[in-house]
Amino acid sequence: MKIGIMTLWWSEDNYGQLLQCYALQKYLRDMGHDAYLIRYDRRRDFKLSIGRKILKASNPVKLYKFLKRKVIDRKERRDNPRNFEEFRNKHIKQSEKKYHSYRELVKNPPVADMYVVGSDQVWNTCGVPINMAINVINAYLLNFGDASTRRISYAASFGKRKEELDSKFISGFEPLLKKMDYVSVRENSGLEICKLCGIDNAKLVPDPTMLLAPDMYRVLYMDKEAIKKPARPYCFLYLLGNEFNFSVHAVYSWAQSRGAEVIYVAGNMQQDRYKKTYATIYEWIYLLEHADYVITNSYHCALFSLLFEKKFGIIPLYGKSEGMNSRFDTMFQLFGIENRFADIDLSVLDNNIDWQSVCSTFQNLRNACKLDGIFR
């Protein structure tokens, strides 16, 4: 079966984004399907009114901070390439055409027997009002292509809790969700939002990164030149630029008290004064797997910590990003572990995890996904 995947894929420094894209495609191709990434880039489809642009530009402090982050981020990317594009070209089959808008998807739709949207936060409108995100919503609810093409979501995420949504959001999603052949989400909060949209039979399914066994990630770095592992114990710190209320300095102080060093990888314009490591995908997997401790605010980094049986702590998100913590709530429940949110003393890293139970859960999730027959 020919399967076109609609997901997030274009980042040059968000490792989880690219690895979830890789994992779903590999899982489907290993099943014998001709799965490929539909290269739709939603960034131009978010429309801000002229008034909102002027309002944003009229706040000199916010504008200065934003532009400063952009300039620094571009310079860091230019000076420290992480070779994400190389990874995509080698490991992910992609559509020849790159779609820059929903209109292009409608005009020249990708050919497939099935469209799959997911995983990751494909249904997060990023704070943009519904009327300015309508093209993105139509694209990620698969409102294009031949009527005979089956349309499903796999582990899609809203990136929000239902309390954060208004009636306009629901009315924007409801009619298109009801047209889909199968709806599955990644979080319990997603099930609640689906019910608000009149979808009572939505399923909770694992993120695609969970569907691959650890060895399927290890093989990615096996043929690379030796990646140097520090001689001393180390803490792998991976932070994305979402808002959080936590001192990065506390991580360094804690590591020093343990006689460990810190290897710090950042993404999504996370900036501070501390030295960073600009890892490739292969190096990121290797460094995470061989770490003594992992501290992160990233959902996928936390998942890989479970996959590789690491002592890990999660820095919770804050402010406008707080709703994204629902991802972690579902993770804790799914694996039957206590929450791993980190306080300033980072004592959560010493809390034990029943790794045998975690391993069994991973296997049960993989088996259940195969038995479900979603992709048959």
Secondary structure as a PSIPRED ss2 file (coil, helix, strand):
# PSIPRED VFORMAT (PSIPRED V4.0)

   1 M C   1.000  0.000  0.000
   2 K E   0.000  0.000  1.000
   3 I E   0.000  0.000  1.000
   4 G E   0.000  0.000  1.000
   5 I E   0.000  0.000  1.000
   6 M E   0.000  0.000  1.000
   7 T C   1.000  0.000  0.000
   8 L C   1.000  0.000  0.000
   9 W C   1.000  0.000  0.000
  10 W C   1.000  0.000  0.000
  11 S C   1.000  0.000  0.000
  12 E C   1.000  0.000  0.000
  13 D C   1.000  0.000  0.000
  14 N C   1.000  0.000  0.000
  15 Y H   0.000  1.000  0.000
  16 G H   0.000  1.000  0.000
  17 Q H   0.000  1.000  0.000
  18 L H   0.000  1.000  0.000
  19 L H   0.000  1.000  0.000
  20 Q H   0.000  1.000  0.000
  21 C H   0.000  1.000  0.000
  22 Y H   0.000  1.000  0.000
  23 A H   0.000  1.000  0.000
  24 L H   0.000  1.000  0.000
  25 Q H   0.000  1.000  0.000
  26 K H   0.000  1.000  0.000
  27 Y H   0.000  1.000  0.000
  28 L H   0.000  1.000  0.000
  29 R H   0.000  1.000  0.000
  30 D H   0.000  1.000  0.000
  31 M C   1.000  0.000  0.000
  32 G C   1.000  0.000  0.000
  33 H C   1.000  0.000  0.000
  34 D E   0.000  0.000  1.000
  35 A E   0.000  0.000  1.000
  36 Y E   0.000  0.000  1.000
  37 L E   0.000  0.000  1.000
  38 I E   0.000  0.000  1.000
  39 R E   0.000  0.000  1.000
  40 Y E   0.000  0.000  1.000
  41 D C   1.000  0.000  0.000
  42 R H   0.000  1.000  0.000
  43 R H   0.000  1.000  0.000
  44 R H   0.000  1.000  0.000
  45 D C   1.000  0.000  0.000
  46 F C   1.000  0.000  0.000
  47 K C   1.000  0.000  0.000
  48 L C   1.000  0.000  0.000
  49 S C   1.000  0.000  0.000
  50 I H   0.000  1.000  0.000
  51 G H   0.000  1.000  0.000
  52 R H   0.000  1.000  0.000
  53 K H   0.000  1.000  0.000
  54 I H   0.000  1.000  0.000
  55 L H   0.000  1.000  0.000
  56 K H   0.000  1.000  0.000
  57 A H   0.000  1.000  0.000
  58 S C   1.000  0.000  0.000
  59 N C   1.000  0.000  0.000
  60 P H   0.000  1.000  0.000
  61 V H   0.000  1.000  0.000
  62 K H   0.000  1.000  0.000
  63 L H   0.000  1.000  0.000
  64 Y H   0.000  1.000  0.000
  65 K H   0.000  1.000  0.000
  66 F H   0.000  1.000  0.000
  67 L H   0.000  1.000  0.000
  68 K H   0.000  1.000  0.000
  69 R H   0.000  1.000  0.000
  70 K H   0.000  1.000  0.000
  71 V H   0.000  1.000  0.000
  72 I H   0.000  1.000  0.000
  73 D H   0.000  1.000  0.000
  74 R H   0.000  1.000  0.000
  75 K H   0.000  1.000  0.000
  76 E H   0.000  1.000  0.000
  77 R H   0.000  1.000  0.000
  78 R H   0.000  1.000  0.000
  79 D H   0.000  1.000  0.000
  80 N C   1.000  0.000  0.000
  81 P C   1.000  0.000  0.000
  82 R C   1.000  0.000  0.000
  83 N C   1.000  0.000  0.000
  84 F H   0.000  1.000  0.000
  85 E H   0.000  1.000  0.000
  86 E H   0.000  1.000  0.000
  87 F H   0.000  1.000  0.000
  88 R H   0.000  1.000  0.000
  89 N H   0.000  1.000  0.000
  90 K H   0.000  1.000  0.000
  91 H H   0.000  1.000  0.000
  92 I C   1.000  0.000  0.000
  93 K C   1.000  0.000  0.000
  94 Q E   0.000  0.000  1.000
  95 S E   0.000  0.000  1.000
  96 E E   0.000  0.000  1.000
  97 K E   0.000  0.000  1.000
  98 K E   0.000  0.000  1.000
  99 Y E   0.000  0.000  1.000
 100 H C   1.000  0.000  0.000
 101 S C   1.000  0.000  0.000
 102 Y H   0.000  1.000  0.000
 103 R H   0.000  1.000  0.000
 104 E H   0.000  1.000  0.000
 105 L H   0.000  1.000  0.000
 106 V H   0.000  1.000  0.000
 107 K H   0.000  1.000  0.000
 108 N C   1.000  0.000  0.000
 109 P C   1.000  0.000  0.000
 110 P C   1.000  0.000  0.000
 111 V C   1.000  0.000  0.000
 112 A C   1.000  0.000  0.000
 113 D C   1.000  0.000  0.000
 114 M E   0.000  0.000  1.000
 115 Y E   0.000  0.000  1.000
 116 V E   0.000  0.000  1.000
 117 V E   0.000  0.000  1.000
 118 G C   1.000  0.000  0.000
 119 S C   1.000  0.000  0.000
 120 D E   0.000  0.000  1.000
 121 Q C   1.000  0.000  0.000
 122 V C   1.000  0.000  0.000
 123 W C   1.000  0.000  0.000
 124 N C   1.000  0.000  0.000
 125 T C   1.000  0.000  0.000
 126 C C   1.000  0.000  0.000
 127 G C   1.000  0.000  0.000
 128 V C   1.000  0.000  0.000
 129 P C   1.000  0.000  0.000
 130 I H   0.000  1.000  0.000
 131 N H   0.000  1.000  0.000
 132 M H   0.000  1.000  0.000
 133 A C   1.000  0.000  0.000
 134 I H   0.000  1.000  0.000
 135 N H   0.000  1.000  0.000
 136 V H   0.000  1.000  0.000
 137 I H   0.000  1.000  0.000
 138 N H   0.000  1.000  0.000
 139 A H   0.000  1.000  0.000
 140 Y H   0.000  1.000  0.000
 141 L C   1.000  0.000  0.000
 142 L C   1.000  0.000  0.000
 143 N C   1.000  0.000  0.000
 144 F C   1.000  0.000  0.000
 145 G C   1.000  0.000  0.000
 146 D C   1.000  0.000  0.000
 147 A C   1.000  0.000  0.000
 148 S C   1.000  0.000  0.000
 149 T C   1.000  0.000  0.000
 150 R E   0.000  0.000  1.000
 151 R E   0.000  0.000  1.000
 152 I E   0.000  0.000  1.000
 153 S E   0.000  0.000  1.000
 154 Y C   1.000  0.000  0.000
 155 A C   1.000  0.000  0.000
 156 A E   0.000  0.000  1.000
 157 S C   1.000  0.000  0.000
 158 F C   1.000  0.000  0.000
 159 G C   1.000  0.000  0.000
 160 K C   1.000  0.000  0.000
 161 R C   1.000  0.000  0.000
 162 K H   0.000  1.000  0.000
 163 E H   0.000  1.000  0.000
 164 E H   0.000  1.000  0.000
 165 L C   1.000  0.000  0.000
 166 D C   1.000  0.000  0.000
 167 S H   0.000  1.000  0.000
 168 K H   0.000  1.000  0.000
 169 F H   0.000  1.000  0.000
 170 I H   0.000  1.000  0.000
 171 S H   0.000  1.000  0.000
 172 G H   0.000  1.000  0.000
 173 F H   0.000  1.000  0.000
 174 E H   0.000  1.000  0.000
 175 P H   0.000  1.000  0.000
 176 L H   0.000  1.000  0.000
 177 L H   0.000  1.000  0.000
 178 K C   1.000  0.000  0.000
 179 K C   1.000  0.000  0.000
 180 M C   1.000  0.000  0.000
 181 D C   1.000  0.000  0.000
 182 Y E   0.000  0.000  1.000
 183 V C   1.000  0.000  0.000
 184 S E   0.000  0.000  1.000
 185 V E   0.000  0.000  1.000
 186 R C   1.000  0.000  0.000
 187 E C   1.000  0.000  0.000
 188 N H   0.000  1.000  0.000
 189 S H   0.000  1.000  0.000
 190 G H   0.000  1.000  0.000
 191 L H   0.000  1.000  0.000
 192 E H   0.000  1.000  0.000
 193 I H   0.000  1.000  0.000
 194 C H   0.000  1.000  0.000
 195 K H   0.000  1.000  0.000
 196 L H   0.000  1.000  0.000
 197 C C   1.000  0.000  0.000
 198 G C   1.000  0.000  0.000
 199 I C   1.000  0.000  0.000
 200 D C   1.000  0.000  0.000
 201 N C   1.000  0.000  0.000
 202 A C   1.000  0.000  0.000
 203 K E   0.000  0.000  1.000
 204 L E   0.000  0.000  1.000
 205 V C   1.000  0.000  0.000
 206 P C   1.000  0.000  0.000
 207 D C   1.000  0.000  0.000
 208 P H   0.000  1.000  0.000
 209 T H   0.000  1.000  0.000
 210 M H   0.000  1.000  0.000
 211 L H   0.000  1.000  0.000
 212 L C   1.000  0.000  0.000
 213 A C   1.000  0.000  0.000
 214 P H   0.000  1.000  0.000
 215 D H   0.000  1.000  0.000
 216 M H   0.000  1.000  0.000
 217 Y H   0.000  1.000  0.000
 218 R H   0.000  1.000  0.000
 219 V H   0.000  1.000  0.000
 220 L H   0.000  1.000  0.000
 221 Y H   0.000  1.000  0.000
 222 M H   0.000  1.000  0.000
 223 D C   1.000  0.000  0.000
 224 K C   1.000  0.000  0.000
 225 E C   1.000  0.000  0.000
 226 A C   1.000  0.000  0.000
 227 I C   1.000  0.000  0.000
 228 K C   1.000  0.000  0.000
 229 K C   1.000  0.000  0.000
 230 P C   1.000  0.000  0.000
 231 A C   1.000  0.000  0.000
 232 R C   1.000  0.000  0.000
 233 P C   1.000  0.000  0.000
 234 Y E   0.000  0.000  1.000
 235 C E   0.000  0.000  1.000
 236 F E   0.000  0.000  1.000
 237 L E   0.000  0.000  1.000
 238 Y E   0.000  0.000  1.000
 239 L E   0.000  0.000  1.000
 240 L E   0.000  0.000  1.000
 241 G C   1.000  0.000  0.000
 242 N C   1.000  0.000  0.000
 243 E C   1.000  0.000  0.000
 244 F E   0.000  0.000  1.000
 245 N C   1.000  0.000  0.000
 246 F C   1.000  0.000  0.000
 247 S C   1.000  0.000  0.000
 248 V H   0.000  1.000  0.000
 249 H H   0.000  1.000  0.000
 250 A H   0.000  1.000  0.000
 251 V H   0.000  1.000  0.000
 252 Y H   0.000  1.000  0.000
 253 S H   0.000  1.000  0.000
 254 W H   0.000  1.000  0.000
 255 A H   0.000  1.000  0.000
 256 Q H   0.000  1.000  0.000
 257 S H   0.000  1.000  0.000
 258 R C   1.000  0.000  0.000
 259 G C   1.000  0.000  0.000
 260 A C   1.000  0.000  0.000
 261 E E   0.000  0.000  1.000
 262 V E   0.000  0.000  1.000
 263 I E   0.000  0.000  1.000
 264 Y E   0.000  0.000  1.000
 265 V E   0.000  0.000  1.000
 266 A E   0.000  0.000  1.000
 267 G E   0.000  0.000  1.000
 268 N C   1.000  0.000  0.000
 269 M C   1.000  0.000  0.000
 270 Q C   1.000  0.000  0.000
 271 Q C   1.000  0.000  0.000
 272 D C   1.000  0.000  0.000
 273 R C   1.000  0.000  0.000
 274 Y C   1.000  0.000  0.000
 275 K C   1.000  0.000  0.000
 276 K C   1.000  0.000  0.000
 277 T C   1.000  0.000  0.000
 278 Y C   1.000  0.000  0.000
 279 A C   1.000  0.000  0.000
 280 T C   1.000  0.000  0.000
 281 I H   0.000  1.000  0.000
 282 Y H   0.000  1.000  0.000
 283 E H   0.000  1.000  0.000
 284 W H   0.000  1.000  0.000
 285 I H   0.000  1.000  0.000
 286 Y H   0.000  1.000  0.000
 287 L H   0.000  1.000  0.000
 288 L H   0.000  1.000  0.000
 289 E H   0.000  1.000  0.000
 290 H C   1.000  0.000  0.000
 291 A C   1.000  0.000  0.000
 292 D C   1.000  0.000  0.000
 293 Y E   0.000  0.000  1.000
 294 V E   0.000  0.000  1.000
 295 I E   0.000  0.000  1.000
 296 T E   0.000  0.000  1.000
 297 N C   1.000  0.000  0.000
 298 S C   1.000  0.000  0.000
 299 Y H   0.000  1.000  0.000
 300 H H   0.000  1.000  0.000
 301 C H   0.000  1.000  0.000
 302 A H   0.000  1.000  0.000
 303 L H   0.000  1.000  0.000
 304 F H   0.000  1.000  0.000
 305 S H   0.000  1.000  0.000
 306 L H   0.000  1.000  0.000
 307 L H   0.000  1.000  0.000
 308 F C   1.000  0.000  0.000
 309 E C   1.000  0.000  0.000
 310 K C   1.000  0.000  0.000
 311 K E   0.000  0.000  1.000
 312 F E   0.000  0.000  1.000
 313 G E   0.000  0.000  1.000
 314 I E   0.000  0.000  1.000
 315 I C   1.000  0.000  0.000
 316 P C   1.000  0.000  0.000
 317 L E   0.000  0.000  1.000
 318 Y C   1.000  0.000  0.000
 319 G H   0.000  1.000  0.000
 320 K H   0.000  1.000  0.000
 321 S H   0.000  1.000  0.000
 322 E H   0.000  1.000  0.000
 323 G H   0.000  1.000  0.000
 324 M H   0.000  1.000  0.000
 325 N H   0.000  1.000  0.000
 326 S H   0.000  1.000  0.000
 327 R H   0.000  1.000  0.000
 328 F H   0.000  1.000  0.000
 329 D H   0.000  1.000  0.000
 330 T H   0.000  1.000  0.000
 331 M H   0.000  1.000  0.000
 332 F H   0.000  1.000  0.000
 333 Q H   0.000  1.000  0.000
 334 L H   0.000  1.000  0.000
 335 F H   0.000  1.000  0.000
 336 G C   1.000  0.000  0.000
 337 I C   1.000  0.000  0.000
 338 E C   1.000  0.000  0.000
 339 N C   1.000  0.000  0.000
 340 R C   1.000  0.000  0.000
 341 F E   0.000  0.000  1.000
 342 A C   1.000  0.000  0.000
 343 D C   1.000  0.000  0.000
 344 I C   1.000  0.000  0.000
 345 D C   1.000  0.000  0.000
 346 L C   1.000  0.000  0.000
 347 S H   0.000  1.000  0.000
 348 V H   0.000  1.000  0.000
 349 L H   0.000  1.000  0.000
 350 D H   0.000  1.000  0.000
 351 N C   1.000  0.000  0.000
 352 N C   1.000  0.000  0.000
 353 I C   1.000  0.000  0.000
 354 D C   1.000  0.000  0.000
 355 W H   0.000  1.000  0.000
 356 Q H   0.000  1.000  0.000
 357 S H   0.000  1.000  0.000
 358 V H   0.000  1.000  0.000
 359 C H   0.000  1.000  0.000
 360 S H   0.000  1.000  0.000
 361 T H   0.000  1.000  0.000
 362 F H   0.000  1.000  0.000
 363 Q H   0.000  1.000  0.000
 364 N H   0.000  1.000  0.000
 365 L H   0.000  1.000  0.000
 366 R H   0.000  1.000  0.000
 367 N H   0.000  1.000  0.000
 368 A H   0.000  1.000  0.000
 369 C H   0.000  1.000  0.000
 370 K H   0.000  1.000  0.000
 371 L H   0.000  1.000  0.000
 372 D H   0.000  1.000  0.000
 373 G C   1.000  0.000  0.000
 374 I C   1.000  0.000  0.000
 375 F C   1.000  0.000  0.000
 376 R C   1.000  0.000  0.000
